[in-house]
Amino acid sequence: MRLGEFEIDLLSDGTFALDGGQMFGVVPKVLWQKKLPADERNRVRLGLNCLLIRAGRQNILVETGIGDKFDENFVDIFGIDHTTSLPTKLKQRGLEPGDIDIVINTHLHFDHCGWNTRRDGGNLIPTFPRARYFIQRGEWEHACHPTERDKASYVKDFFLAAEKQTEFLDGDSEIVPGVRVEVMPGHTRNMQCVRVESGGRQLYFISDLVPTAAHLRFPWIMSFDLYPMETLANKQKVLPLLAEQEAIVVFAHDSKTPWVRMIESDGKISTVPVE
């Protein structure tokens, strides 16, 4: 789509699956399975959505999917389907890894930064050789030293080799004019969302604050979230503002409805399809 001065493309790195109970926390299965039906292993199918923002001569990539650096057991546990992949989608749009100027990771869980690096023989190197990678400093430090509770979410092979090209942020920041990151604690302490604004229109990559359209209700919060009450507070703050602005909201993990337009109708927040 065209958003003011920007061209926006939604790119998919395929799909994967996570336990439905983990995805919906305290919400009973009798409710959430109406939104996302579970398979025989109680997993729900999730998208691996990334954004390509063309800002003049600069190509900006938001998230890099799950990548390809894993074994058969990992594929089985997470039900990875790479019918499509991020490199393939970039190539279809006439882009090679060397054409990417900026990579923004909202956080460094393995399903958000998988293509930050790639294998080159026996070595790991940055996938995007010219790019500057942007991440919150606190998220990087936590990813390198996670807790027992969340260490399975971080795979250092997915991001560490790009350290020399990484620029560490300390709070909300403008990456280029019209593209800024906003820290939204909850899922992790330093997760950041991405706001794109141009021509009086707004688009918001909401990351795991609201991972799918099924999570728009305020109390529908994942059990993965380290700070669920902060997730709740940020949803209550951000979603009404996005509805007031009639912003386009991009979900990181919705495989069927990757983006919607937020609106306010009769005093309630609702969504309409993106034209």
C-alpha positions, -999 to +999 in steps of 0.1 A: +000+000+000+009+036-002+011+056+030+018+092+023+055+092+011+061+056+020+055+024+002+045-004+025+047-042+018+036-070+041+061-099+039+057-134+053+083-157+066+058-185+066+039-198+097+046-216+129+025-230+158+024-223+196+004-239+224-030-222+225-031-220+262+002-201+262-011-177+235-042-168+255-031-170+292-061-169+315-087-170+287-106-203+287-101-225+257-139-227+251-135-189+242-102-187+224-107-217+202-136-199+185-111-174+173-081-197+166-089-234+165-062-257+179-047-287+163-044-322+178-014-310+199-033-279+212-013-256+190-026-226+171-013-216+136+005-182+137+019-159+110+055-146+108+047-112+095+074-086+086+071-051+070+091-036+042+090+002+042+104+020+012+113+055+024+128+072-006+160+054-014+160+036+019+146+001+024+136-005+060+127-040+072+107-045+104+113-080+119+130-108+101+108-138+109+121-171+122+149-178+098+163-212+089+189-220+117+172-249+134+170-287+135+142-312+128+132-313+164+127-275+164+106-277+132+084-304+148+079-286+181+069-253+165+053-267+133+073-244+110+059-241+075+083-224+051+061-226+021+072-190+018+101-172+034+113-137+039+143-139+014+119-153-012+094-125-006+122-099-009+134-113-041+099-112-056+100-075-049+133-071-067+154-069-036+185-087-024+198-088+012+224-061+003+196-037-007+182-034+029+195-003+047+177-006+081+164-035+102+142-028+132+135-057+156+108-051+181+125-076+204+148-106+200+126-136+205+135-163+180+103-157+159+112-120+153+149-120+145+156-153+127+170-138+095+191-112+113+220-137+106+227-165+082+252-193+079+282-188+056+299-222+056+308-228+093+303-192+103+274-169+112+273-135+095+247-107+092+221-115+065+219-079+055+255-068+050+249-030+046+221-027+071+220-009+105+201-030+130+181-011+156+171-026+190+166-013+225+197-016+246+179-032+274+164-059+251+198-068+238+213-071+272+184-093+284+186-114+253+222-121+260+215-129+297+179-142+299+162-156+329+153-193+335+117-184+327+123-170+292+157-183+281+140-207+256+127-176+237+162-163+229+186-181+204+219-162+202+227-177+168+198-157+155+211-122+164+246-121+180+266-122+148+250-089+137+262-071+169+288-049+151+260-035+128+236-030+157+227+004+170+214+004+206+185+027+215+175+040+250+138+047+247+115+061+220+135+072+189+130+084+154+148+061+130+141+082+099+116+110+094+082+095+097+093+062+112+098+059+150+099+033+176+080+034+209+089+013+239+059-008+251+068-029+281+047-060+289+058-088+267+093-080+276+107-050+295+120-033+264+099-044+235+093-016+210+065-010+185+069+009+152+049+039+142+049+050+106+033+084+098+030+103+066+004+124+047-019+125+077-021+087+079-007+063+104+004+027+105+014+009+137+033-024+139+021-034+173+043-065+177+034-088+206+015-062+225-014-075+204+000-105+185-032-113+165-066-098+159-080-123+184-060-105+211-076-070+207-097-074+239-078-058+268-076-089+291-067-114+263-029-115+271-004-142+264+012-162+292+045-155+276+043-119+288+068-112+316+048-082+328+011-088+320-003-059+340+019-036+319+006-052+288-029-045+300-021-009+308-004-003+274-033-019+255-058+003+274-036+034+265-027+027+229-057+010+213-081+039+219-056+063+204-051+042+174-089+040+169-091+077+172-065+081+145-081+054+124-046+039+121-037+008+103-025-018+128-002-046+117-002-079+138+031-098+140+014-132+142-020-132+125-018-155+095-053-146+082-058-110+091-023-094+092-036-059+093-068-039+101-079-003+104-088+006+139-120+027+144-142+039+172-179+032+167-206+040+193-180+045+219-164+011+213-131+001+196-136-020+165-119-028+132-126-027+095-106-044+067-078-024+051-087-012+016 
